Amino acid sequence: MQTNLEVANSALYDINVDPLTSFDDPSKVARVIKAKFQGVLDEVMSTNNWNCNRAITLMNYAQADNLFGWQYAYTIPNDCLYVRAVAPLDSLTALTPETVKRFTDYSMNQTTSQLYMKKGKLIYANEPYMLLVYSKTVKDCSELPSYVAKAVSKCLAAEIAYALTQDRQIRADQIGLYDAALRSARAANAREENVYVPISSLITSREG
């Protein structure tokens, strides 16, 4: 697995810029990398329903001044990059590993698209128990499979190319390489088993 620094240096290699020894280097290269890195990482992790940053949780009730006609409000987790799907549960006892495995992207999106409304950091629904499937923010590239880390590196190269080289052709070339890496990563992701696996305890304390 590649570290953030290794991903950054791979991007620098692609645009023929000397590598960094640390993100805290006082050079312009380090400043540009630090300014762009997390935004690039969020961008790549938002372009696909990657298996590596998929999370599932039972949402907590939230206090809300206005429910907009819905019966319940729920808090979206702080590490949520974007919501993939929301599904109701009949009861807490229904939440088992076997239940979780049935929640695929297809079935959830097809059956629950009209069961909730997202507004800001809240989700509104009419069900007392709601399961959230979301893409979580990634901070450490070592958590990513190599094919996603490569896409991050190529996206970073495209993002920083002009700022560091002042060469529009290099930037255009890197955009093309990023597109190719992203297609390859999506194909590899699709070949993995599409099963939801809880990453933490799903039975959480509730408020309200």
Secondary structure, DSSP 8 states (H G I E B T S, - for coil): ---HHHHHHHHHHHTT----S-TT--SHHHHHHHHHHHHHHHHHHTSS--STTEEEEE-EE---S--TT-SEEEE--TTEEEEEEEEE-S-GGG-SHHHHHT--HHHHHHHHTTSEEEETTEEEES-SSEEEEEEE----GGGS-HHHHHHHHHHHHHHHHHHHH--HHHHHHHHHHHHHHHHHHHHHHHHS------SS-S------
